[in-house]
Amino acid sequence: MSKKRRLPEGKHQHLITRPAKKARRGTTHLLVKSNNMTDNEQIAQYKAKEYFYDLINAALENGFKSDERWEIHISTAAEKIALEKQYYPTISSGIVPELLTATFRLVNGLLKQSVKERVRQPADRFEVQPVCQYLVAFNPNRVRR
């Protein structure tokens, strides 16, 4: 009489088994950390690629022509709402304020656009500065009617 082999706890035998995929030579994963890259730079790079992907998908879904461009702003929650009411389509993403400028520059680099950062001038020097926490992209030619 033959003994049945039992698998250890938590491991189950699958009916269909597939060989593990081998990594291709010369390719790197998006999240592979470089030796000289900090955690914040790595996170900003990932967020920028994810946001860029969303922009390209939205452009394809909304029939952007080759001469139409995205305009990207760093904005507060109130500015984000105002832009979403004024333009369609808008793509917004909430990002930690420490990573916002790095992500903004990376996205502009991916879009091959020049960086146009707006400098806010406070009305009163004792006024509390608003916290910018969103990247908002819109096409200035596509106004909501």
C-alpha positions as a printed Julia matrix, in Angstrom:
145×3 Matrix{Float64}:
   0.0    0.0     0.0
   1.44   3.38   -0.99
   1.45   6.31    1.37
  -0.15   9.56    0.22
   2.11  12.55    0.41
   0.58  15.49    2.18
   1.55  19.04    1.4
   2.58  21.29    4.28
  -0.05  23.56    5.84
  -0.98  26.53    3.65
   0.31  25.01    0.41
  -2.22  23.58   -1.99
  -1.63  21.64   -5.13
  -2.98  23.4    -8.22
  -4.37  21.56  -11.19
  -2.65  23.86  -13.64
   0.93  24.72  -12.94
   2.86  27.28  -14.9
   6.58  27.77  -14.94
   7.84  30.95  -13.36
   8.55  33.7   -15.87
  12.19  34.49  -16.28
  13.27  38.1   -16.17
  14.44  39.48  -19.48
  17.97  40.67  -19.66
  18.48  44.39  -19.83
  15.06  45.32  -18.48
  14.46  46.89  -15.11
  11.29  47.04  -13.11
   9.81  50.49  -12.51
  10.07  50.13   -8.77
  13.64  48.85   -8.62
  15.51  51.19   -6.37
  18.69  52.66   -7.75
  21.66  52.92   -5.39
  21.67  56.71   -5.46
  17.87  57.22   -5.3
  16.13  58.11   -2.04
  12.72  56.77   -1.07
  11.04  60.15   -1.75
  12.58  60.36   -5.23
  11.45  56.83   -5.98
   7.89  57.57   -4.82
   7.79  60.82   -6.81
   8.98  58.99   -9.92
   6.31  56.31   -9.5
   3.56  58.91   -8.94
   4.72  60.86  -12.02
   4.59  57.77  -14.24
   1.17  56.83  -12.89
  -0.16  60.38  -13.46
   1.36  60.49  -16.96
  -0.39  57.2   -17.77
  -3.72  58.7   -16.62
  -3.14  61.79  -18.79
  -2.43  59.72  -21.9
  -5.51  57.55  -21.32
  -7.75  60.59  -20.79
  -6.38  62.22  -23.96
  -7.18  59.08  -25.97
 -10.64  58.73  -24.45
 -11.53  62.36  -25.15
 -10.15  62.53  -28.68
  -7.32  65.0   -28.2
  -5.73  66.18  -31.42
  -1.96  66.17  -31.88
  -1.71  69.93  -31.26
  -3.69  69.88  -27.98
  -1.68  69.95  -24.76
  -2.3   69.46  -21.06
  -1.68  72.35  -18.7
  -0.64  71.21  -15.24
  -1.06  73.22  -12.05
  -0.07  72.69   -8.45
  -3.18  73.69   -6.55
  -5.06  73.72   -3.29
  -8.37  71.95   -2.74
 -10.36  75.12   -3.54
  -8.41  75.78   -6.76
  -8.88  72.14   -7.79
 -12.66  72.42   -7.43
 -12.7   75.68   -9.4
 -10.65  74.17  -12.24
 -12.86  71.07  -12.36
 -15.95  73.3   -12.67
 -14.38  75.37  -15.44
 -12.69  72.73  -17.66
 -13.47  69.25  -18.93
 -11.67  66.84  -18.8
  -9.56  67.43  -15.72
  -7.23  64.9   -14.17
  -6.33  65.49  -10.54
  -4.23  63.56   -8.11
  -3.64  64.15   -4.43
   0.05  64.04   -3.57
   1.93  64.62   -0.34
   3.15  68.27   -0.28
   6.79  67.2     0.17
   6.7   65.3    -3.14
   4.5   67.7    -5.09
   7.14  69.87   -6.8
   9.34  66.89   -7.7
   6.36  65.04   -9.17
   5.26  68.19  -11.03
   8.68  68.55  -12.67
   8.82  64.85  -13.58
   5.36  64.93  -15.2
   6.29  68.03  -17.21
   9.46  66.25  -18.29
   7.47  63.21  -19.41
   5.09  65.48  -21.35
   8.1   67.31  -22.81
   6.7   70.67  -21.7
   8.52  73.56  -20.12
   7.98  74.06  -16.4
   5.77  77.05  -15.58
   5.45  77.29  -11.83
   3.18  79.98  -10.52
   4.53  82.0    -7.61
   1.86  83.01   -5.13
   2.23  86.46   -3.62
   0.59  86.68   -0.19
  -1.71  89.69    0.27
  -0.59  90.02    3.87
   2.79  88.91    5.14
   1.15  87.38    8.23
  -1.38  85.44    6.17
  -1.17  81.66    6.46
   0.01  80.14    3.18
  -2.44  77.62    1.69
  -1.18  74.06    1.48
  -0.98  72.82   -2.1
  -1.72  69.12   -2.28
  -3.03  68.44   -5.8
  -1.71  68.14   -9.32
  -4.48  69.21  -11.68
  -4.21  68.83  -15.45
  -6.63  70.37  -17.94
  -6.78  71.57  -21.52
  -7.35  75.36  -21.57
  -9.14  75.05  -24.95
 -11.8   72.67  -23.6
 -14.03  74.84  -21.43
 -17.08  73.3   -19.75
 -20.29  74.8   -21.17
